[in-house]
Amino acid sequence: MDPRVIRTRESVLRAAREVLLEEGWEQVTVARVAEHSGYNRATLYRHWPNRLDLLKDAIGEAAALSHSVPTGDTRSDLIAEVEAFRVAVTKTGLGHMALAISHQAKTDTGFAELNQSMRAAGARVLEQILGDGRRAGLLSADLDIDSAVGLLVGPILYRYLFEPSPPDRVYVEVIVDGFLAANAA
């Protein structure tokens, strides 16, 4: 791909995330993102025919950047991936984006699909780590991986939403160690 196209794309997607975080959900329009990014609307429409396409790419890119690379050590890998999730939720704006999408998903099928694809992409690495741990005999053979993902990331979201202090790395380790103790083979 042409480096100019790549730069334009990255700049526009960054602008879309900034508008979402700074101005709110309703302001994420092609016109507003074009203004914020300094590109004209025609350029944005060429790459993203509608608002939902723009949001999918902006959020998908943010989510894709927030994964760890598994090493084969179940505990370390779980800590690294839950920590990557914690940082994405609390530091990069992914938490705000996810909240906005889940809210819109309740009444809009396009956003419901985006919500599902975001969940699938977000859980992919954790599912891999948990499956590897189960196959290695470190985790219970009857572990429900889908539920396990919720048990690992749910406390991060809860603390992000409802507690005065954000979760930190020590909190991540407590979550993972408690999960491993409860689900050991």
Secondary structure, DSSP 8 states (H G I E B T S, - for coil): --HHHHHHHHHHHHHHHHHHHHH-GGG--HHHHHHHHT--HHHHHHH-SSHHHHHHHHHHHHHHTT-----S-HHHHHHHHHHHHHHHHHHSSHHHHHHHHHHHHTT-HHHHHHHHHHHHHHHHHHHHHHHHHHHTTSB-TT--HHHHHHHHHHHHHHHHHH-SS---HHHHHHHHHHHHHHHB-
